[in-house]
């Protein structure tokens, strides 16, 4: 792995309303622990997750952002350069899901790259009083071209699967981008080579023809002999 512990490094940013379980989700995924007594994130926090997936080493830099609107000016700066955005809502809170369309999608469009991958997560799936029907969230994610998973930070249900599926998609996109760069570089080199050959051919065609014409000019001695032969006749 080129003397590194990973082949791919990706930046992820977790967003969503306050209280949906963003920090719990992050700690469950990175440390495999859970606590009922989390304090709301102030500003931003981050953790690393290094693991192997399908024979490749990955390192995820995952940023956990505060959900309160008063922190938006701070957290918006962390969208830049993100490979993926993870939107989290609470499956027992209808308003946390509706807020995605009202504000979070706009935040992504304003501050993230146009090709940023988005993962939609419905957290707290272990609780019985579900307010957001799974099929509705699936349909919404499909319309917005997002990945979708329901998870429980408390039981760990679906947590690893969601981030692994996201990582697979990021690997595919990264490889496609590298192949596109190689293709463009090859096109550029081929174009430069073709231009060089064309210039060389043009130069050759425009070269003075003196050397060739020297062979075509009549030999004075031969001309005299021909004249003498004509006179003798």
C-alpha positions in Angstrom: 0.0 0.0 0.0 2.8 2.4 -0.8 4.2 2.3 2.7 0.8 3.6 4.0 -1.8 1.9 6.1 -4.5 2.8 3.5 -5.1 3.0 -0.2 -7.9 5.5 -0.1 -8.6 8.5 2.1 -12.1 10.0 2.1 -13.6 13.0 4.0 -17.1 12.6 5.3 -19.4 15.2 6.9 -22.4 14.3 9.0 -25.2 16.8 9.1 -28.8 16.9 10.4 -31.0 18.3 13.1 -29.9 18.4 16.7 -30.8 15.4 18.6 -31.1 12.9 15.7 -28.1 10.9 17.0 -25.2 12.1 14.8 -22.6 11.9 17.5 -23.9 8.5 18.7 -23.8 7.2 15.2 -20.2 8.4 14.7 -19.0 6.9 18.0 -20.8 3.6 17.4 -19.1 3.3 14.0 -15.6 4.4 15.0 -15.3 3.1 18.5 -18.2 0.6 18.7 -19.6 2.1 21.8 -22.8 3.8 22.8 -23.9 6.1 25.6 -27.3 7.4 26.5 -25.8 10.6 27.9 -24.4 12.5 24.9 -24.0 16.3 25.1 -25.0 18.2 21.9 -22.0 18.9 19.7 -20.7 22.5 19.8 -19.4 23.5 16.4 -17.6 20.4 15.0 -15.8 17.3 16.1 -14.2 14.5 14.1 -12.9 11.0 14.3 -10.9 8.7 12.0 -11.8 5.2 11.0 -9.2 2.9 9.3 -10.3 -0.5 8.0 -10.0 -2.9 5.2 -12.8 -3.4 2.6 -12.7 -5.8 -0.3 -9.0 -6.1 0.0 -8.3 -2.4 0.1 -7.2 -0.2 3.0 -9.4 2.8 3.7 -9.2 5.7 6.1 -12.2 7.9 6.7 -12.0 11.3 8.2 -15.5 11.8 9.6 -16.7 15.3 10.7 -19.6 15.5 13.2 -21.4 18.9 12.9 -23.7 20.7 15.3 -27.3 20.7 14.2 -28.3 24.0 15.7 -28.8 26.8 13.2 -26.6 29.2 15.2 -23.6 27.0 14.3 -24.3 26.9 10.5 -21.8 29.6 9.6 -19.1 27.5 11.3 -20.1 24.1 10.0 -20.7 25.2 6.4 -16.9 25.6 5.9 -16.4 21.9 6.5 -18.5 20.9 3.4 -15.7 22.0 1.2 -13.6 19.1 -0.1 -16.0 16.5 1.3 -16.2 13.3 -0.7 -19.5 12.5 0.9 -22.2 14.1 3.0 -24.2 11.9 5.5 -27.6 13.4 6.3 -29.1 11.9 9.5 -32.8 12.1 10.6 -34.6 10.6 13.5 -37.1 7.9 12.4 -39.4 8.9 15.3 -39.3 12.6 14.5 -41.2 13.7 11.4 -39.9 17.2 11.5 -36.2 16.0 11.4 -37.0 14.3 8.1 -38.9 17.3 6.6 -36.1 19.6 7.5 -33.9 17.8 5.0 -35.9 19.2 2.1 -36.4 22.5 3.8 -32.8 23.4 4.6 -30.2 20.6 4.5 -30.4 20.0 0.8 -29.9 23.7 0.2 -26.9 23.7 2.5 -25.3 20.9 0.4 -26.0 22.6 -2.9 -24.5 25.9 -1.6 -21.4 24.6 0.1 -20.5 21.1 -1.2 -19.1 20.0 -4.5 -21.6 19.2 -7.3 -20.4 15.6 -7.4 -20.4 15.0 -3.7 -22.0 11.6 -2.8 -24.9 11.8 -0.3 -26.0 9.1 2.2 -29.3 9.4 3.9 -29.6 7.7 7.3 -32.7 7.2 9.3 -31.4 6.7 12.9 -33.1 5.2 16.0 -34.7 2.4 14.1 -34.8 0.4 17.3 -37.5 2.6 18.7 -41.1 1.4 18.2 -42.8 4.8 17.7 -41.7 5.3 14.1 -43.0 8.5 12.5 -41.1 8.3 9.1 -42.2 5.3 7.1 -39.3 3.4 5.5 -40.8 3.4 2.1 -41.3 7.2 2.1 -37.6 7.7 3.0 -36.5 5.2 0.3 -38.5 6.9 -2.4 -37.1 10.3 -1.4 -33.6 9.1 -1.4 -34.1 7.5 -4.8 -35.5 10.8 -6.2 -32.5 12.7 -4.9 -30.0 10.1 -6.0 -28.9 9.3 -2.4 -27.9 6.1 -0.8 -30.3 5.1 2.0 -30.0 3.1 5.2 -31.9 2.8 8.5 -29.7 2.4 11.5 -29.6 2.2 15.3 -26.6 3.7 17.0 -27.8 2.0 20.2 -27.9 -1.6 18.8 -25.4 -1.0 16.0 -28.0 -2.3 13.5 -27.1 -1.2 9.9 -24.3 1.2 11.0 -21.3 -0.5 9.5 -23.2 -1.6 6.5 -24.2 2.0 5.7 -20.7 3.3 5.9 -19.2 0.3 4.0 -21.7 0.7 1.2 -20.9 4.4 1.0 -17.1 3.6 1.0 -17.6 1.2 -1.9 -19.3 3.8 -4.0 -16.6 6.4 -3.2 -13.9 3.9 -4.3 -15.7 3.4 -7.6 -16.0 7.1 -8.2 -12.4 7.8 -7.2 -11.2 5.1 -9.6 -13.4 6.4 -12.4 -12.0 9.9 -11.9 -8.4 8.6 -12.0 -9.2 6.7 -15.2 -10.7 9.8 -16.7 -7.6 11.8 -15.9 -5.4 9.1 -17.5 -7.6 9.1 -20.6 -7.4 12.9 -20.9 -3.7 12.8 -20.4 -3.3 10.2 -23.1 -5.5 12.2 -25.5 -3.4 15.3 -24.9 -0.1 13.4 -25.5 -1.5 11.8 -28.6 -2.7 15.2 -29.9 0.7 16.7 -29.2 2.5 13.8 -31.0 0.1 14.1 -34.0 0.8 17.9 -34.1 4.5 17.3 -34.0 4.3 14.7 -36.9 2.2 17.1 -38.9 4.6 20.0 -38.5 7.5 17.7 -39.5 5.7 16.5 -42.6 4.8 20.1 -43.5 8.4 21.2 -43.1 9.7 18.3 -45.3 7.2 19.1 -48.0 8.3 22.8 -48.0 12.0 22.1 -48.1 13.9 23.5 -51.2 14.1 20.9 -54.0 17.6 21.9 -55.0 19.2 18.6 -54.1 16.6 16.7 -56.1 16.9 19.0 -59.1 20.6 18.6 -59.3 20.1 15.0 -60.4 17.6 16.1 -63.0 19.8 18.8 -64.6 21.5 17.7 -67.9 25.2 17.0 -67.9 27.0 19.5 -70.2 29.5 16.9 -71.5 26.7 14.5 -72.4 24.9 17.4 -74.2 28.0 18.1 -76.3 28.4 14.5 -77.3 24.8 14.4 -78.4 25.3 17.5 -80.5 28.4 16.1 -82.2 26.5 12.9 -83.0 23.7 15.0 -84.7 26.3 16.9 -86.8 28.0 13.7 -88.0 24.7 12.4 -89.2 
